[in-house]
Amino acid sequence: MASLDPVLDKDGVRLTVDETIATVTLTNPAKRNAQSPALWRALTEAGQLLPGTVRVVVLRAEGKSFSAGLDRRAFTPEGFDGEPSFIDLARGSDTELDATIAEYQEGFTWWRRSDIVSIAAVQGHAIGAGFQLALACDLRVVADDVQFAMRETSLGLVPDLTGTHPLVGLVGYARALEICATGRFIQAEEAVSTGLANLAVPADQLDDAVRDLASVLLAAPRDAVIETKALLRGAQDRTYEEQRVAERAAQARRLRDLAGVGD
């Protein structure tokens, strides 16, 4: 397949678009795709630049590791060039600190939008911020060498890049607590058996497996997928009866649309 001109290529993030499929690639394999505030802003920008034609977004990473987590410079007194260090942040006001973390989180939120289905292709290490970025996506396909770990607690921190909500939703409270509090590694077999990953494949088959999954997702009518995703995303916040009501309303919209009957 011909290579596509990037829509975005900066700060360790590249976005390419091929009609209905967008690919976001982490492009700093020499640093095991370590993350920084600049990378998070680039991820946010990638979400803003998605054309309306896109139905599936694939998140992948160059090199042996998906992402080894936060760049260690974050823990030094100097921090990153032109960025507030953790010490600077801690000395700021509550409002400033909250706003800064909220900005960092924006790179992790858009993957859950109802109008797209996002798939993370994860190989090697996905640690801390890397684990949370994989959790930001709807689906995860992992290589058989994958190693997930949530190391924030061992550093005296908490996972704050939107990873706690999907983690509890996928594996349940008790296992999520144990994973976060111990910081231990989760490998491919456990990831699949606990629901953390949808599928595990040999590392050299990862891109092909994701491409196959994307093509199957694209086979269903777009509006039906959008409505179904919204239904399922909202289910955990609704009662059984509320979900029944939501199902009926969604189906009414689908039937009217298929019958060509306007609102």
GUTI-100544 format. One record per residue: z, y, x of N, C-alpha, C in turn; residue in three letters; residue number from 1; chain. Coordinates in steps of 0.02 Angstrom, whole numbers, padded with zeros to 5 digits. Each point is the difference from the previous one (the first is absolute). Example, Ala and Ser with C-alpha at 12.3 -4.5 7.8 and 13.67 -1.06 7.14 Angstrom:
RODREN    n_up  n_north  n_east   ca_up  ca_north  ca_east    c_up  c_north  c_east   aa    i  ch
RODREN   00390   -00284   00660   00000     00059   -00045   00000    00060   00045  ALA    1   A
RODREN  -00036    00053  -00018   00003     00059    00042   00037    00055  -00039  SER    2   A
This chain:
RODREN    n_up  n_north  n_east   ca_up  ca_north  ca_east    c_up  c_north  c_east   aa    i  ch
RODREN   00000   -00060   00042   00000     00060   -00042   00000    00062   00044  MET    1   A
RODREN  -00039    00049  -00017  -00002     00061    00039   00067    00036  -00002  ALA    2   A
RODREN   00018    00030   00056   00064     00036    00001  -00009    00065  -00038  SER    3   A
RODREN   00054    00021  -00034  -00003     00059   -00042   00031    00059   00036  LEU    4   A
RODREN  -00028    00059  -00011   00030     00060    00030   00068    00012  -00033  ASP    5   A
RODREN   00051    00012   00041   00067     00010   -00029   00003    00064  -00041  PRO    6   A
RODREN   00036   -00005  -00056   00016     00059   -00040   00057    00039   00033  VAL    7   A
RODREN   00042   -00037   00036   00058     00028    00035   00011   -00043   00062  LEU    8   A
RODREN   00015    00032   00056   00016    -00037    00061   00044    00044   00044  ASP    9   A
RODREN   00066   -00006  -00009   00046     00043    00037   00069   -00031   00003  LYS   10   A
RODREN   00036    00015   00052   00072    -00017    00006   00014   -00074  -00014  ASP   11   A
RODREN  -00046   -00044   00022   00011    -00071   -00006  -00019   -00030  -00067  GLY   12   A
RODREN  -00037    00038  -00041  -00022    -00023   -00066  -00074    00014  -00009  VAL   13   A
RODREN  -00037   -00052  -00021  -00071     00009   -00015  -00014   -00024  -00071  ARG   14   A
RODREN  -00037    00041  -00039  -00020    -00018   -00068  -00075   -00006  -00003  LEU   15   A
RODREN  -00024   -00058  -00024  -00071    -00008   -00014  -00007   -00021  -00073  THR   16   A
RODREN  -00057    00018  -00030  -00011    -00015   -00071  -00069   -00032  -00007  VAL   17   A
RODREN  -00001   -00058  -00032  -00062    -00035   -00016  -00003   -00009  -00075  ASP   18   A
RODREN  -00022    00052  -00035  -00005     00002   -00073   00067   -00016  -00034  GLU   19   A
RODREN   00011   -00062  -00021   00060    -00017   -00038   00059   -00020   00043  THR   20   A
RODREN  -00012   -00011   00065   00055    -00022    00045   00012    00052   00054  ILE   21   A
RODREN   00062    00022   00006   00019     00043    00055   00042   -00041   00049  ALA   22   A
RODREN  -00007    00015   00064   00040    -00034    00051   00038    00052   00041  THR   23   A
RODREN   00065   -00008   00002   00043     00042    00042   00022   -00043   00059  VAL   24   A
RODREN  -00017    00022   00060   00015    -00039    00060   00048    00038   00045  THR   25   A
RODREN   00052   -00033   00023   00044     00028    00051  -00033   -00013   00068  LEU   26   A
RODREN  -00009    00053   00040  -00046    -00003    00057   00032    00011   00068  THR   27   A
RODREN   00064   -00017   00006   00032     00010    00065   00031   -00066   00025  ASN   28   A
RODREN  -00044   -00050   00014   00027    -00066    00019   00039    00001   00066  PRO   29   A
RODREN  -00016    00048   00044   00035     00003    00065   00075    00013  -00010  ALA   30   A
RODREN   00017    00035  -00054   00071     00012   -00016   00022   -00043  -00059  LYS   31   A
RODREN  -00036   -00055  -00013   00015    -00046   -00056   00006    00039  -00065  ARG   32   A
RODREN  -00044    00052  -00007  -00003     00040   -00061   00068    00028  -00021  ASN   33   A
RODREN   00037    00023   00051   00065     00032   -00014  -00012    00063  -00042  ALA   34   A
RODREN   00048    00015  -00042  -00009     00054   -00050   00036    00064   00020  GLN   35   A
RODREN  -00028    00055  -00025   00026     00067    00014  -00011    00043  -00061  SER   36   A
RODREN   00033    00058  -00004  -00013     00046   -00055  -00074    00019  -00006  PRO   37   A
RODREN  -00035    00007   00056  -00071     00017   -00003  -00040   -00056  -00033  ALA   38   A
RODREN   00017   -00062   00015  -00033    -00058   -00031   00014    00000  -00075  LEU   39   A
RODREN   00062    00014  -00020   00017     00001   -00071  -00039    00053  -00037  TRP   40   A
RODREN  -00009    00058   00032  -00040     00053   -00033  -00073   -00021  -00005  ARG   41   A
RODREN  -00025   -00036   00050  -00069    -00025   -00003  -00008   -00051  -00055  ALA   42   A
RODREN   00051   -00043  -00011  -00003    -00048   -00055  -00002    00037  -00067  LEU   43   A
RODREN   00040    00053  -00007   00000     00040   -00061  -00070    00029  -00012  THR   44   A
RODREN  -00029    00027   00054  -00067     00030   -00005  -00052   -00052  -00020  GLU   45   A
RODREN   00007   -00061   00026  -00047    -00054   -00017   00001   -00012  -00076  ALA   46   A
RODREN   00059    00000  -00029   00006    -00010   -00072  -00032    00056  -00039  GLY   47   A
RODREN   00007    00061   00025  -00029     00058   -00034  -00077    00001   00004  GLN   48   A
RODREN  -00027   -00032   00052  -00072     00002    00011  -00038   -00057  -00033  LEU   49   A
RODREN   00035   -00045  -00034  -00034    -00057   -00032  -00046    00025  -00055  LEU   50   A
RODREN  -00064   -00019   00003  -00045     00018   -00056   00016   -00041  -00062  PRO   51   A
RODREN  -00022    00025  -00057   00015    -00033   -00063  -00034   -00067  -00009  GLY   52   A
RODREN  -00050   -00015   00043  -00034    -00065   -00004   00044   -00058   00024  THR   53   A
RODREN   00051    00017   00039   00039    -00053    00034   00044   -00037  -00050  VAL   54   A
RODREN  -00003   -00066   00002   00042    -00043   -00042   00050   -00040   00040  ARG   55   A
RODREN  -00019   -00019   00061   00044    -00040    00043   00008    00037   00067  VAL   56   A
RODREN   00062    00004   00023   00015     00029    00066   00030   -00054   00044  VAL   57   A
RODREN  -00031   -00011   00057   00025    -00049    00048   00035    00038   00056  VAL   58   A
RODREN   00060   -00020   00016   00037     00028    00057   00002   -00052   00054  LEU   59   A
RODREN  -00025    00017   00059  -00001    -00047    00055   00018    00036   00065  ARG   60   A
RODREN   00007   -00039   00054   00021     00030    00063  -00036   -00033   00058  ALA   61   A
RODREN  -00020    00040   00048  -00032    -00027    00060   00052   -00031   00046  GLU   62   A
RODREN  -00021   -00051   00037   00044    -00029    00050   00041   -00059  -00025  GLY   63   A
RODREN   00049   -00019   00039   00039    -00061   -00014   00055    00012  -00050  LYS   64   A
RODREN   00021    00063  -00009   00055     00015   -00045  -00022    00049  -00054  SER   65   A
RODREN   00022   -00012  -00061  -00014     00047   -00055   00033    00067   00015  PHE   66   A
RODREN   00066    00000   00009   00035     00061    00021   00071   -00018   00022  SER   67   A
RODREN   00015    00018   00061   00066    -00016    00028   00054    00049  -00023  ALA   68   A
RODREN  -00017    00044  -00048   00050     00044   -00029  -00002    00070   00030  GLY   69   A
RODREN   00055    00034  -00007   00005     00069    00021  -00008    00006   00076  LEU   70   A
RODREN  -00040    00049   00021  -00008     00015    00071   00068    00017   00029  ASP   71   A
RODREN   00018   -00030   00055   00067     00008    00030   00015    00073   00019  ARG   72   A
RODREN  -00052    00040   00006   00013     00072    00016   00042    00033  -00055  ARG   73   A
RODREN  -00002   -00029  -00060   00038     00029   -00055   00075   -00001   00015  ALA   74   A
RODREN   00021   -00046   00043   00072    -00008    00014   00022    00039   00062  PHE   75   A
RODREN  -00046    00035   00032   00018     00040    00059   00019    00070  -00022  THR   76   A
RODREN   00040    00036   00041   00018     00069   -00018  -00061    00045  -00009  PRO   77   A
RODREN  -00054   -00013   00038  -00059     00042   -00005  -00041   -00016  -00062  GLU   78   A
RODREN   00000   -00063  -00021  -00041    -00020   -00057  -00074    00005   00016  GLY   79   A
RODREN  -00040    00015  -00050  -00073     00006    00007  -00017    00073   00012  PHE   80   A
RODREN  -00055    00012   00037  -00023     00068    00011  -00013    00035  -00067  ASP   81   A
RODREN   00029    00058  -00009  -00013     00040   -00059   00034   -00025  -00064  GLY   82   A
RODREN   00042   -00052   00006   00035    -00027   -00058   00075    00010   00008  GLU   83   A
RODREN   00037    00008  -00054   00073     00001    00007   00025   -00069   00021  PRO   84   A
RODREN   00046   -00002   00048   00030    -00064    00020   00049   -00022  -00054  SER   85   A
RODREN   00022   -00063   00004   00051    -00023   -00047   00063    00043   00004  PHE   86   A
RODREN   00015    00022   00060   00060     00043    00009  -00011    00067  -00034  ILE   87   A
RODREN  -00060    00028   00008  -00017     00063   -00035   00007   -00009  -00076  ASP   88   A
RODREN  -00027   -00055  -00025   00003    -00013   -00072   00072   -00005  -00024  LEU   89   A
RODREN   00040   -00035   00039   00070    -00009   -00020   00038    00066  -00003  ALA   90   A
RODREN  -00021    00047   00042   00035     00065    00002  -00026    00048  -00053  ARG   91   A
RODREN  -00055   -00017  -00033  -00028     00043   -00052   00038   -00005  -00065  GLY   92   A
RODREN  -00021    00040  -00048   00034    -00002   -00065  -00019   -00063  -00038  SER   93   A
RODREN   00040   -00016  -00052  -00016    -00058   -00042  -00070    00006  -00030  ASP   94   A
RODREN  -00017    00061  -00022  -00065     00011   -00032  -00057   -00012   00049  THR   95   A
RODREN   00007    00026   00061  -00052    -00008    00051  -00008   -00074   00019  GLU   96   A
RODREN   00057   -00034   00009  -00002    -00070    00019  -00033   -00042  -00054  LEU   97   A
RODREN   00019    00012  -00063  -00029    -00037   -00055  -00075    00013  -00005  ASP   98   A
RODREN  -00021    00062   00008  -00071     00018   -00005  -00040   -00032   00056  ALA   99   A
RODREN   00028   -00004   00059  -00036    -00030    00057  -00010   -00075  -00011  THR  100   A
RODREN   00052   -00035  -00022  -00007    -00072   -00012  -00048   -00012  -00058  ILE  101   A
RODREN   00003    00042  -00051  -00046    -00006   -00057  -00072    00006   00023  ALA  102   A
RODREN  -00013    00046   00047  -00068     00009    00027  -00021   -00064   00038  GLU  103   A
RODREN   00046   -00027   00040  -00016    -00062    00036  -00018   -00056  -00049  TYR  104   A
RODREN   00036   -00004  -00055  -00010    -00054   -00048  -00068    00003  -00035  GLN  105   A
RODREN  -00030    00060  -00003  -00063     00009   -00037  -00055   -00047   00025  GLU  106   A
RODREN   00001   -00017   00064  -00051    -00045    00027   00007   -00071  -00026  GLY  107   A
RODREN   00057   -00015  -00032   00015    -00068   -00023  -00005   -00008  -00076  PHE  108   A
RODREN  -00011    00055  -00036   00006    -00003   -00073  -00066   -00013  -00037  THR  109   A
RODREN  -00055    00025   00027  -00062     00001   -00040  -00032   -00069  -00006  TRP  110   A
RODREN   00020   -00047   00041  -00028    -00068   -00002   00014   -00035  -00067  TRP  111   A
RODREN   00049    00025  -00038   00020    -00032   -00062  -00033    00031  -00061  ARG  112   A
RODREN  -00045    00048   00010  -00035     00032   -00055  -00034   -00052  -00044  ARG  113   A
RODREN  -00002    00013  -00065  -00029    -00048   -00047  -00076   -00008   00007  SER  114   A
RODREN  -00034    00051   00026  -00073    -00003    00002  -00028   -00039   00059  ASP  115   A
RODREN   00044   -00024   00045  -00022    -00041    00056   00044   -00062   00005  ILE  116   A
RODREN  -00026   -00051   00034   00042    -00056    00022   00000    00002   00076  VAL  117   A
RODREN   00059    00000   00030   00004     00004    00073   00022   -00067   00029  SER  118   A
RODREN  -00032   -00018   00056   00014    -00063    00034   00016    00015   00073  ILE  119   A
RODREN   00058   -00022   00023   00017     00006    00071  -00019   -00065   00035  ALA  120   A
RODREN  -00037    00005   00054  -00017    -00057    00043   00046    00005   00061  ALA  121   A
RODREN   00047   -00047   00005   00055     00009    00048   00000   -00056   00052  VAL  122   A
RODREN  -00006    00019   00063   00005    -00049    00055   00055    00021   00049  GLN  123   A
RODREN   00028   -00048   00035   00049     00015    00051   00061    00036  -00028  GLY  124   A
RODREN   00026    00047   00039   00061     00035   -00020  -00013    00052  -00054  HIS  125   A
RODREN   00042   -00001  -00051   00003     00053   -00051   00073    00016  -00009  ALA  126   A
RODREN   00024    00048   00040   00072     00012    00008   00018    00069  -00026  ILE  127   A
RODREN   00055    00004  -00037   00025     00064   -00023  -00051    00038  -00041  GLY  128   A
RODREN  -00022    00057   00026  -00051     00040   -00034  -00064   -00041  -00011  ALA  129   A
RODREN  -00015   -00046   00045  -00058    -00044   -00008   00009   -00047  -00059  GLY  130   A
RODREN   00059   -00029  -00007   00016    -00043   -00057  -00005    00041  -00064  PHE  131   A
RODREN   00028    00061   00001  -00001     00041   -00061  -00071    00021  -00019  GLN  132   A
RODREN  -00044    00010   00050  -00069     00018   -00016  -00035   -00059  -00033  LEU  133   A
RODREN   00012   -00061   00024  -00028    -00060   -00033   00028   -00006  -00071  ALA  134   A
RODREN   00064    00015  -00009   00031    -00003   -00066  -00027    00053  -00048  LEU  135   A
RODREN  -00028    00054   00028  -00027     00054   -00042  -00061   -00024  -00040  ALA  136   A
RODREN  -00034   -00051   00025  -00061    -00025   -00032   00018   -00047  -00058  CYS  137   A
RODREN  -00049   -00011  -00044   00010    -00045   -00057   00003   -00073   00023  ASP  138   A
RODREN  -00043   -00018   00047  -00007    -00069    00022   00003   -00004   00076  LEU  139   A
RODREN   00023   -00057   00025   00003    -00011    00072  -00032   -00067   00018  ARG  140   A
RODREN  -00049    00002   00044  -00027    -00061    00030   00021    00001   00073  VAL  141   A
RODREN   00030   -00055   00023   00029     00001    00067  -00033   -00053   00045  VAL  142   A
RODREN  -00002    00015   00064  -00021    -00049    00049   00059   -00047   00014  ALA  143   A
RODREN  -00016   -00059   00025   00053    -00050    00011   00047    00019   00057  ASP  144   A
RODREN  -00017    00054   00036   00045     00023    00054   00043    00060  -00022  ASP  145   A
RODREN   00001    00015  -00065   00034     00061   -00023   00075   -00005   00012  VAL  146   A
RODREN   00030    00058   00016   00073     00005    00006   00023    00065  -00032  GLN  147   A
RODREN   00027   -00006  -00061   00029     00058   -00034   00073    00007   00021  PHE  148   A
RODREN   00024    00062   00007   00071     00011    00009   00017    00072  -00019  ALA  149   A
RODREN   00058    00009  -00030   00025     00066   -00019   00057    00017   00047  MET  150   A
RODREN  -00014    00038   00052   00048     00011    00054   00042    00064  -00008  ARG  151   A
RODREN  -00012    00038  -00053   00034     00065   -00007   00076   -00006   00003  GLU  152   A
RODREN   00027   -00049  -00036   00073    -00006   -00004   00031   -00010   00068  THR  153   A
RODREN  -00033   -00040   00042   00027    -00012    00067  -00002    00062   00044  SER  154   A
RODREN  -00041    00050  -00020  -00003     00063    00035   00047    00052  -00030  LEU  155   A
RODREN   00038   -00021  -00050   00046     00046   -00033  -00033    00041  -00056  GLY  156   A
RODREN  -00060   -00020  -00019  -00039     00037   -00051  -00010   -00044  -00061  LEU  157   A
RODREN  -00036    00025  -00050  -00021    -00040   -00058  -00076    00003  -00004  VAL  158   A
RODREN  -00031   -00050  -00033  -00072     00005   -00013  -00012    00055  -00051  PRO  159   A
RODREN  -00036    00052   00020  -00008     00058   -00045  -00073    00018  -00012  ASP  160   A
RODREN  -00047   -00045   00020  -00071     00014   -00010  -00026   -00041  -00059  LEU  161   A
RODREN   00037    00002  -00054  -00017    -00029   -00066   00000   -00076  -00001  THR  162   A
RODREN   00029   -00033   00051  -00004    -00072    00004   00051   -00038  -00041  GLY  163   A
RODREN   00056    00032  -00018   00054    -00038   -00032  -00017   -00022  -00071  THR  164   A
RODREN  -00034    00043  -00037  -00016    -00017   -00070  -00047   -00060  -00005  HIS  165   A
RODREN  -00058    00001   00036  -00043    -00059   -00004   00032   -00063   00031  PRO  166   A
RODREN   00040    00008   00052   00032    -00058    00031   00045   -00036  -00050  LEU  167   A
RODREN   00042    00037  -00035   00044    -00031   -00051  -00041   -00030  -00056  VAL  168   A
RODREN  -00053    00034  -00020  -00043    -00026   -00053  -00034   -00066   00019  GLY  169   A
RODREN  -00017   -00007   00064  -00035    -00060    00023   00046   -00058   00013  LEU  170   A
RODREN   00056    00012   00033   00042    -00057    00023   00068   -00002  -00033  VAL  171   A
RODREN   00018    00050  -00040   00066     00002   -00032   00051    00035   00043  GLY  172   A
RODREN   00055    00021  -00033   00051     00041    00034   00034   -00036   00058  TYR  173   A
RODREN   00022   -00061  -00011   00040    -00035    00051  -00040   -00011   00064  ALA  174   A
RODREN  -00062   -00023  -00008  -00041    -00013    00059  -00020    00066   00033  ARG  175   A
RODREN  -00014    00051  -00039  -00017     00065    00028   00058    00028   00042  ALA  176   A
RODREN   00060   -00006  -00026   00059     00023    00037   00007   -00037   00065  LEU  177   A
RODREN  -00007   -00066  -00003   00007    -00041    00060  -00054    00017   00052  GLU  178   A
RODREN  -00062    00010  -00022  -00055     00019    00045   00015    00066   00034  ILE  179   A
RODREN   00022    00050  -00039   00013     00067    00028   00062    00002   00043  CYS  180   A
RODREN   00053   -00032  -00022   00064     00005    00036   00000   -00040   00066  ALA  181   A
RODREN  -00039   -00054   00002  -00002    -00040    00062  -00056    00021   00046  THR  182   A
RODREN  -00053    00030  -00027  -00057     00020    00041  -00040   -00058   00027  GLY  183   A
RODREN   00009   -00059  -00029  -00033    -00061    00027  -00075    00000  -00014  ARG  184   A
RODREN  -00035   -00045   00034  -00072    -00006   -00009  -00017   -00048  -00057  PHE  185   A
RODREN  -00051    00018  -00038  -00027    -00042   -00053  -00070   -00019   00021  ILE  186   A
RODREN  -00014   -00065   00003  -00065    -00023    00021  -00043   -00020  -00060  GLN  187   A
RODREN  -00061   -00020   00014  -00051    -00008   -00053   00022   -00047  -00056  ALA  188   A
RODREN   00026   -00058   00017   00017    -00050   -00051   00053    00028  -00048  GLU  189   A
RODREN   00053    00031   00028   00051     00028   -00044  -00027    00059  -00040  GLU  190   A
RODREN  -00044    00040   00031  -00029     00058   -00035  -00037   -00023  -00062  ALA  191   A
RODREN  -00037   -00054   00005  -00038    -00024   -00058   00048   -00032  -00051  VAL  192   A
RODREN   00047   -00041   00024   00044    -00036   -00047   00047    00046  -00038  SER  193   A
RODREN   00017    00058   00028   00044     00047   -00035  -00038    00052  -00041  THR  194   A
RODREN  -00066    00000   00004  -00039     00049   -00037  -00015    00064   00038  GLY  195   A
RODREN   00024    00004   00061  -00012     00059    00041  -00075    00006   00017  LEU  196   A
RODREN  -00032   -00056   00010  -00072    -00002    00013  -00034   -00042  -00053  ALA  197   A
RODREN  -00062    00019  -00017  -00039    -00038   -00049  -00032   -00061   00032  ASN  198   A
RODREN  -00016    00006   00064  -00041    -00051    00034   00011    00006   00075  LEU  199   A
RODREN   00002   -00058   00034   00001    -00001    00074  -00061   -00039   00025  ALA  200   A
RODREN  -00032    00026   00051  -00060    -00031    00028   00003    00003   00076  VAL  201   A
RODREN  -00039   -00043   00035  -00004     00008    00073  -00023    00070   00018  PRO  202   A
RODREN   00026    00026   00056  -00012     00070    00018  -00073    00017   00004  ALA  203   A
RODREN  -00042   -00046   00023  -00071     00016    00007  -00037    00000  -00067  ASP  204   A
RODREN   00035   -00018  -00054  -00030     00000   -00067   00027    00056  -00044  GLN  205   A
RODREN   00043    00043   00028   00034     00051   -00040  -00048    00048  -00034  LEU  206   A
RODREN  -00046    00030   00038  -00046     00048   -00030  -00044   -00032  -00053  ASP  207   A
RODREN  -00023   -00062   00013  -00042    -00034   -00049   00039   -00015  -00065  ASP  208   A
RODREN   00063   -00021   00008   00040    -00016   -00059   00012    00062  -00043  ALA  209   A
RODREN   00011    00057   00032   00010     00062   -00036  -00064    00022  -00034  VAL  210   A
RODREN  -00056   -00008   00035  -00065     00017   -00030  -00013   -00043  -00062  ARG  211   A
RODREN   00016   -00064   00005  -00010    -00045   -00058   00043    00021  -00059  ASP  212   A
RODREN   00063    00017   00015   00046     00021   -00054  -00025    00064  -00032  LEU  213   A
RODREN  -00023    00047   00041  -00026     00064   -00026  -00059   -00012  -00047  ALA  214   A
RODREN  -00045   -00045   00019  -00059    -00012   -00041   00018   -00032  -00067  SER  215   A
RODREN   00052   -00043  -00001   00023    -00029   -00063   00031    00054  -00045  VAL  216   A
RODREN   00039    00044   00031   00031     00054   -00039  -00053    00046  -00031  LEU  217   A
RODREN  -00055    00009   00037  -00053     00044   -00025  -00041   -00032  -00055  LEU  218   A
RODREN   00007   -00066  -00010  -00040    -00034   -00050   00023    00017  -00071  ALA  219   A
RODREN   00063    00016  -00009   00026     00017   -00066  -00017    00073  -00018  ALA  220   A
RODREN  -00009    00015  -00065  -00014     00069   -00019   00056    00048   00022  PRO  221   A
RODREN  -00021    00056   00028   00047     00047    00030   00056    00021  -00048  ARG  222   A
RODREN  -00018    00020  -00061   00051     00026   -00046   00051   -00052  -00019  ASP  223   A
RODREN  -00022   -00063  -00004   00048    -00054   -00016   00050   -00010   00057  ALA  224   A
RODREN  -00024    00006   00062   00044    -00007    00058   00050    00058   00002  VAL  225   A
RODREN  -00025    00060  -00013   00044     00060    00000   00055   -00007  -00052  ILE  226   A
RODREN  -00019   -00019  -00060   00050    -00007   -00054   00050   -00056   00016  GLU  227   A
RODREN  -00025   -00055   00028   00044    -00057    00016   00049    00020   00055  THR  228   A
RODREN  -00025    00034   00051   00044     00021    00055   00055    00046  -00027  LYS  229   A
RODREN  -00019    00048  -00042   00049     00046   -00029   00052   -00037  -00042  ALA  230   A
RODREN  -00022   -00049  -00038   00046    -00041   -00040   00051   -00036   00044  LEU  231   A
RODREN  -00025   -00033   00052   00043    -00040    00043   00046    00045   00042  LEU  232   A
RODREN  -00027    00058   00023   00041     00046    00040   00059    00026  -00041  ARG  233   A
RODREN  -00012    00012  -00065   00053     00028   -00041   00048   -00051  -00029  GLY  234   A
RODREN  -00017   -00064   00006   00039    -00052   -00034   00073   -00001   00021  ALA  235   A
RODREN   00014    00010   00064   00069    -00007    00023   00045    00056  -00026  GLN  236   A
RODREN  -00031    00055  -00023   00040     00055   -00026   00005   -00001  -00076  ASP  237   A
RODREN  -00033   -00048  -00032   00001    -00005   -00073   00039   -00061  -00023  ARG  238   A
RODREN   00026    00004  -00060   00028    -00060   -00032  -00058   -00044  -00023  THR  239   A
RODREN   00017   -00061  -00020  -00050    -00047   -00026  -00036    00031  -00060  TYR  240   A
RODREN   00038    00031  -00045  -00031     00030   -00060  -00044    00059   00018  GLU  241   A
RODREN   00022    00041   00047  -00040     00057    00023  -00065   -00023   00032  GLU  242   A
RODREN   00004   -00056   00037  -00060    -00026    00032  -00049   -00026  -00053  GLN  243   A
RODREN   00025   -00031  -00053  -00044    -00022   -00055  -00038    00059  -00028  ARG  244   A
RODREN   00035    00056  -00011  -00031     00061   -00027  -00054    00024   00049  VAL  245   A
RODREN   00016    00001   00064  -00047     00024    00051  -00062   -00045   00002  ALA  246   A
RODREN   00010   -00066  -00007  -00057    -00047   -00002  -00046    00015  -00059  GLU  247   A
RODREN   00030    00012  -00057  -00041     00014   -00061  -00040    00064   00009  ARG  248   A
RODREN   00032    00051   00026  -00034     00064    00009  -00058   -00006   00050  ALA  249   A
RODREN   00012   -00037   00054  -00052    -00009    00051  -00058   -00040  -00029  ALA  250   A
RODREN   00016   -00052  -00038  -00053    -00041   -00029  -00040    00039  -00052  GLN  251   A
RODREN   00033    00043  -00038  -00036     00041   -00048  -00050    00045   00035  ALA  252   A
RODREN   00020    00029   00057  -00047     00041    00039  -00059   -00041   00024  ARG  253   A
RODREN   00014   -00061   00024  -00054    -00042    00026  -00049   -00020  -00056  ARG  254   A
RODREN   00027   -00020  -00058  -00042    -00021   -00055  -00045    00057  -00025  LEU  255   A
RODREN   00030    00059  -00006  -00040     00058   -00023  -00054    00017   00050  ARG  256   A
RODREN   00017   -00005   00064  -00048     00015    00053  -00058   -00051  -00002  ASP  257   A
RODREN   00017   -00064  -00005  -00051    -00052   -00001  -00044    00004  -00062  LEU  258   A
RODREN   00030    00023  -00055  -00038     00006   -00063  -00038    00066  -00004  ALA  259   A
RODREN   00010    00044   00051  -00034     00064   -00001   00026    00048  -00051  GLY  260   A
RODREN   00063   -00010  -00020   00031     00044   -00050   00042    00052   00037  VAL  261   A
RODREN  -00014    00064  -00010   00036     00053    00035   00070    00007  -00026  GLY  262   A
RODREN   00040    00040   00036   00069     00014   -00021   00000    00039  -00065  ASP  263   A
